[in-house]
């Protein structure tokens, strides 16, 4: 599926992912939410954790606002570890 058609991602987020080299849902699945988030940030875009939530939810097949506090905590921990 083309990245522009992935649920939870708006046109701006999809454009950022495309600029970061992630153009399909399959590619997003391969790299994962945290790595995709970091790739977007490394491409020079100002990101917020809402993008991370949207990416994780897209991979889980749910709405971004349905992620639990525990899921968000785990994502923040993964992000912190990846940034070290």
VOSEVO-187377 format. One line per 10 residues: number of its first residue (from 1); their letters; for each residue z, x, y of N, C-alpha, C. Coordinates in nm, 4 decimals. Example, Ala and Ser with C-alpha at 12.3 -4.5 7.8 and 13.67 -1.06 7.14 Angstrom:
1	AS	0.7800/1.3190/-0.5690/0.7800/1.2300/-0.4500/0.7800/1.3200/-0.3300 ~ 0.7080/1.2850/-0.2250/0.7140/1.3670/-0.1060/0.7870/1.2900/0.0030
// end
This chain:
1	XXXXXXXXXX	0.0000/0.0851/-0.1176/0.0000/0.0000/0.0000/0.0000/0.0898/0.1241 ~ -0.0827/0.0555/0.2174/-0.0911/0.1287/0.3433/0.0412/0.1154/0.4188 ~ 0.0844/0.2209/0.4846/0.2153/0.2253/0.5500/0.2302/0.1164/0.6559 ~ 0.1198/0.0746/0.7182/0.1268/-0.0310/0.8194/0.1635/-0.1670/0.7601 ~ 0.1509/-0.1823/0.6293/0.1781/-0.3113/0.5653/0.3138/-0.3158/0.4968 ~ 0.3878/-0.2067/0.5048/0.5182/-0.2003/0.4391/0.6188/-0.2857/0.5164 ~ 0.6873/-0.3776/0.4468/0.7899/-0.4581/0.5145/0.8965/-0.3697/0.5771 ~ 0.9537/-0.4145/0.6855/1.0591/-0.3474/0.7625/1.0061/-0.2458/0.8622 ~ 0.8795/-0.2094/0.8534/0.8242/-0.1094/0.9440/0.7316/-0.1756/1.0449 ~ 0.7627/-0.1572/1.1704/0.6758/-0.2086/1.2751/0.5634/-0.1105/1.3030
11	XXXXXXXXXX	0.4753/-0.1445/1.3952/0.3607/-0.0580/1.4245/0.4003/0.0794/1.4782 ~ 0.5056/0.0880/1.5550/0.5478/0.2177/1.6085/0.6000/0.3062/1.4956 ~ 0.6888/0.2528/1.4137/0.7432/0.3296/1.3016/0.6338/0.3719/1.2047 ~ 0.5420/0.2814/1.1756/0.4311/0.3143/1.0857/0.3449/0.4250/1.1453 ~ 0.3224/0.4203/1.2756/0.2453/0.5251/1.3422/0.3152/0.6589/1.3352 ~ 0.4468/0.6581/1.3545/0.5243/0.7819/1.3445/0.5136/0.8409/1.2042 ~ 0.5263/0.7548/1.1031/0.5153/0.8022/0.9649/0.3777/0.8607/0.9384 ~ 0.2767/0.7924/0.9884/0.1397/0.8416/0.9695/0.1251/0.9805/1.0341 ~ 0.1783/0.9979/1.1541/0.1728/1.1282/1.2212/0.2477/1.2349/1.1423 ~ 0.3507/1.1937/1.0694/0.4300/1.2866/0.9888/0.3668/1.3108/0.8517
21	XXXXXXXXXX	0.2502/1.2483/0.8271/0.1785/1.2715/0.7023/0.2106/1.1744/0.5909 ~ 0.2839/1.0693/0.6216/0.3178/0.9679/0.5213/0.2351/0.8439/0.5529 ~ 0.1358/0.8185/0.4692/0.0390/0.7135/0.5013/0.0421/0.5932/0.4071 ~ 0.1177/0.6051/0.2978/0.1245/0.4947/0.2011/0.2678/0.4755/0.1522 ~ 0.2928/0.3603/0.0946/0.4228/0.3338/0.0343/0.4489/0.4322/-0.0789 ~ 0.3470/0.4665/-0.1538/0.3630/0.5635/-0.2637/0.4102/0.6981/-0.2112 ~ 0.3550/0.7424/-0.0997/0.3983/0.8690/-0.0406/0.5429/0.8598/0.0078 ~ 0.5785/0.7458/0.0648/0.7165/0.7248/0.1082/0.8100/0.7293/-0.0122 ~ 0.7702/0.6686/-0.1218/0.8510/0.6715/-0.2436/0.8692/0.8144/-0.2946 ~ 0.7651/0.8945/-0.2834/0.7731/1.0336/-0.3307/0.8706/1.1177/-0.2490
31	XXXXXXXXXX	0.8691/1.1013/-0.1187/0.9547/1.1855/-0.0337/1.0938/1.1270/-0.0147 ~ 1.1063/0.9972/-0.0176/1.2348/0.9318/0.0030/1.2621/0.9028/0.1493 ~ 1.3592/0.8169/0.1706/1.3899/0.7697/0.3057/1.4399/0.8817/0.3968 ~ 1.5309/0.9641/0.3472/1.5900/1.0682/0.4324/1.4854/1.1715/0.4717 ~ 1.4064/1.2178/0.3769/1.3037/1.3183/0.4080/1.1984/1.2603/0.5019 ~ 1.1632/1.1342/0.4831/1.0658/1.0711/0.5724/1.1229/1.0607/0.7135 ~ 1.2484/1.0228/0.7241/1.3166/1.0146/0.8537/1.3144/1.1505/0.9235 ~ 1.3484/1.2544/0.8488/1.3491/1.3890/0.9066/1.2088/1.4346/0.9447 ~ 1.1077/1.3964/0.8674/0.9698/1.4334/0.8995/0.9255/1.3681/1.0300 ~ 0.9652/1.2447/1.0504/0.9320/1.1751/1.1754/1.0006/1.2443/1.2921
41	XXXXXXXXXX	1.1265/1.2776/1.2739/1.2005/1.3462/1.3801/1.1410/1.4842/1.4074 ~ 1.1037/1.5550/1.3017/1.0439/1.6875/1.3180/0.9081/1.6787/1.3872 ~ 0.8411/1.5660/1.3737/0.7127/1.5461/1.4408/0.7312/1.5219/1.5906 ~ 0.8587/1.5171/1.6353/0.8854/1.5071/1.7779/0.9220/1.3698/1.8285 ~ 0.9511/1.2784/1.7381/0.9843/1.1419/1.7809/1.1345/1.1216/1.7864 ~ 1.1782/1.0527/1.8885/1.3196/1.0190/1.9019/1.3490/0.9049/1.8052 ~ 1.4336/0.9318/1.7088/1.4633/0.8320/1.6071/1.6073/0.7854/1.6195 ~ 1.6326/0.6709/1.5619/1.7694/0.6223/1.5502/1.7938/0.5929/1.4030 ~ 1.9175/0.5680/1.3692/1.9488/0.5365/1.2300/1.8820/0.4079/1.1837 ~ 1.8415/0.3226/1.2778/1.7708/0.2008/1.2379/1.6426/0.2327/1.1607
51	XXXXXXXXXX	1.5768/0.3426/1.1965/1.4580/0.3824/1.1208/1.4968/0.4210/0.9788 ~ 1.6052/0.4934/0.9630/1.6512/0.5311/0.8292/1.6835/0.4076/0.7472 ~ 1.7510/0.3110/0.8087/1.7825/0.1867/0.7372/1.6535/0.1162/0.6953 ~ 1.5563/0.1102/0.7852/1.4291/0.0422/0.7549/1.3561/0.1118/0.6404 ~ 1.3562/0.2443/0.6408/1.2884/0.3183/0.5348/1.3568/0.2950/0.3998 ~ 1.4889/0.3030/0.3983/1.5630/0.2810/0.2741/1.5436/0.1391/0.2223 ~ 1.5466/0.0437/0.3128/1.5277/-0.0957/0.2720/1.3863/-0.1203/0.2212 ~ 1.2889/-0.0571/0.2839/1.1509/-0.0711/0.2367/1.1395/-0.0215/0.0929 ~ 1.2065/0.0881/0.0633/1.2026/0.1417/-0.0729/1.2798/0.0542/-0.1713 ~ 1.3825/-0.0131/-0.1226/1.4634/-0.1000/-0.2081/1.4045/-0.2402/-0.2203
61	XXXXXXXXXX	1.3055/-0.2704/-0.1363/1.2435/-0.4023/-0.1406/1.3293/-0.5123/-0.0812 ~ 1.4079/-0.4763/0.0210/1.4910/-0.5762/0.0875/1.4780/-0.5611/0.2384 ~ 1.5397/-0.6528/0.3108/1.5395/-0.6433/0.4565/1.6357/-0.5342/0.4996 ~ 1.6021/-0.4660/0.6087/1.6842/-0.3548/0.6556/1.8257/-0.3985/0.6884 ~ 1.8411/-0.5205/0.7387/1.9744/-0.5653/0.7793/2.0582/-0.6157/0.6623 ~ 2.0034/-0.6071/0.5407/2.0822/-0.6458/0.4241/2.1456/-0.5257/0.3531 ~ 2.1204/-0.4051/0.4037/2.1855/-0.2879/0.3449/2.3365/-0.2971/0.3674 ~ 2.4107/-0.2637/0.2650/2.5561/-0.2713/0.2751/2.6099/-0.1524/0.3551 ~ 2.7336/-0.1652/0.3963/2.7995/-0.0549/0.4662/2.8050/0.0684/0.3770 ~ 2.8269/0.0482/0.2487/2.8314/0.1591/0.1539/2.6954/0.2283/0.1434
71	XXXXXXXXXX	2.5877/0.1507/0.1383/2.4529/0.2099/0.1327/2.4251/0.2913/0.2587 ~ 2.4640/0.2380/0.3729/2.4432/0.3098/0.4989/2.5273/0.4372/0.5031 ~ 2.6497/0.4312/0.4532/2.7351/0.5489/0.4481/2.6715/0.6564/0.3604 ~ 2.6194/0.6174/0.2460/2.5533/0.7128/0.1564/2.4317/0.7755/0.2230 ~ 2.3549/0.6949/0.2937/2.2377/0.7468/0.3642/2.2785/0.8458/0.4730 ~ 2.3844/0.8145/0.5464/2.4334/0.9069/0.6494/2.4788/1.0386/0.5865 ~ 2.5431/1.0307/0.4706/2.5859/1.1521/0.4004/2.4663/1.2342/0.3537 ~ 2.3648/1.1666/0.2980/2.2433/1.2364/0.2549/2.1750/1.3044/0.3737 ~ 2.1706/1.2341/0.4853/2.1102/1.2887/0.6059/2.1868/1.4129/0.6530 ~ 2.3181/1.4028/0.6576/2.3996/1.5162/0.7009/2.3783/1.6363/0.6084
81	XXXX	2.3721/1.6120/0.4805/2.3500/1.7210/0.3853/2.2126/1.7835/0.4036 ~ 2.1124/1.7009/0.4289/1.9758/1.7518/0.4482/1.9612/1.8295/0.5783 ~ 2.0439/1.7996/0.6758/2.0382/1.8674/0.8051/2.1086/2.0024/0.8052 ~ 2.1873/2.0286/0.7023/2.2624/2.1558/0.6961/2.1742/2.2715/0.6629
// end
